Every structure is written in structure tokens, then in C-alpha cells.
């Protein structure tokens, strides 16, 4: 009977040893994979200048669209005249020194009657895409905002 207990312990020791070894191997493989992938992620988003440039362009688009809305409301009397004036005012910024020129022209091309509510309140939905490029990284931002004015 004493012999039987010794044999069972040897089998249990081998199973525990195998379990511990497999756990260590799995843990090591997990750490290795994490280290390899985390260095890629850090290298891709470590340059915050891209995000700052995106936010700067977003603020400039906000400014120019607000200016175009205010100028267009002065000389418009209905929805159709507002759309024509708004497109005309956005195209005034078609200059090389305007950083967001392409986005403003894209907004002017996409403005349609269904994007505008013109009752006692003006509600304008503006959509475009802001892209910042480098030799390795392309950051794309979907710009979608509502502008409103009380008429």
C-alpha cells in the first residue's frame, strides 16, 4: 500500500510540473507579443503634432464657416438665396494662403437644400474630411458639425 502512494505522487508531480511549465511558456509568449505590438503603437501615435494640426484646421474651418454664414444671412431672404450666397462666400477663401482651402471648397460643393433648415432658425449641417499627411502616417478626421442662427 505504501508503494501505491509513491507511484501516485510521481504521476501527480509530473502533471503539476507540466502545468507549471506550460503556464510559464504561455506567460512568456504573452509578454513577448505585448512588447512587440506596443512598440508599434507607440511609434505610430507618438507625434502629437498631427493631432494639433487637425485641431487647428478644425478651428479654422469653424471660423470661416461662421464668417460665411454671417455674411450670407445679411443678403439672403430665403433658403435658395442663402445657399447661393453661402457657396459664394466660401469660395472667397479660395486662396493659397488659406490652410483649409480644400476643405472649404469641399463644403461648398456638398451644400444642398437637405443639409439646411431655414425657418425661424437656420440649421446648417457641414461635413468634410480633414487629412494630415506625413511620409509614414496619414491622419484622417471626419468633420461633421451643425451651425445654427436665429433668423
VENJORA-V540899 format. One record per residue. N is the residue number from 1. RES is the residue in three letters. PHI is phi as a letter, one per 40 degrees, with the letter a starting at -180 (* if undefined). Layout:
BEGIN
N;RES;PHI + N;RES;PHI
END
This chain:
BEGIN
1;UNK;* + 2;UNK;c + 3;UNK;c + 4;UNK;c + 5;UNK;c + 6;UNK;c + 7;UNK;c + 8;UNK;c + 9;UNK;c + 10;UNK;c + 11;UNK;c + 12;UNK;c + 13;UNK;c + 14;UNK;c + 15;UNK;c + 16;UNK;c + 17;UNK;c + 18;UNK;c + 19;UNK;c + 20;UNK;c + 21;UNK;c + 22;UNK;c + 23;UNK;c + 24;UNK;c + 25;UNK;c + 26;UNK;c + 27;UNK;c + 28;UNK;c + 29;UNK;c + 30;UNK;c + 31;UNK;c + 32;UNK;c + 33;UNK;c + 34;UNK;c + 35;UNK;c + 36;UNK;c + 37;UNK;c + 38;UNK;c + 39;UNK;c + 40;UNK;c + 41;UNK;c + 42;UNK;c + 43;UNK;c + 44;UNK;c + 45;UNK;b + 46;UNK;c + 47;UNK;c + 48;UNK;c + 49;UNK;c + 50;UNK;c + 51;UNK;c + 52;UNK;c + 53;UNK;c + 54;UNK;c + 55;UNK;c + 56;UNK;c + 57;UNK;c + 58;UNK;c + 59;UNK;c + 60;UNK;c + 61;UNK;c + 62;UNK;d + 63;UNK;c + 64;UNK;c + 65;UNK;c + 66;UNK;c + 67;UNK;c + 68;UNK;c + 69;UNK;c + 70;UNK;c + 71;UNK;c + 72;UNK;c + 73;UNK;c + 74;UNK;c + 75;UNK;b + 76;UNK;b + 77;UNK;b + 78;UNK;a + 79;UNK;c + 80;UNK;c + 81;UNK;c + 82;UNK;c + 83;UNK;c + 84;UNK;c + 85;UNK;c + 86;UNK;c + 87;UNK;c + 88;UNK;c + 89;UNK;c + 90;UNK;c + 91;UNK;c + 92;UNK;c + 93;UNK;c + 94;UNK;c + 95;UNK;b + 96;UNK;c + 97;UNK;c + 98;UNK;c + 99;UNK;c + 100;UNK;b + 101;UNK;d + 102;UNK;c + 103;UNK;c + 104;UNK;c + 105;UNK;c + 106;UNK;c + 107;UNK;c + 108;UNK;c + 109;UNK;c + 110;UNK;c + 111;UNK;c + 112;UNK;b + 113;UNK;c + 114;UNK;c + 115;UNK;c + 116;UNK;b + 117;UNK;b + 118;UNK;b + 119;UNK;b + 120;UNK;c + 121;UNK;b + 122;UNK;c + 123;UNK;b + 124;UNK;b + 125;UNK;c + 126;UNK;b + 127;UNK;b + 128;UNK;a + 129;UNK;b + 130;UNK;b + 131;UNK;b + 132;UNK;b + 133;UNK;b + 134;UNK;b + 135;UNK;c + 136;UNK;b + 137;UNK;b + 138;UNK;b + 139;UNK;b + 140;UNK;b + 141;UNK;b + 142;UNK;c + 143;UNK;c + 144;UNK;a + 145;UNK;b + 146;UNK;b + 147;UNK;b + 148;UNK;b + 149;UNK;a + 150;UNK;c + 151;UNK;c
END
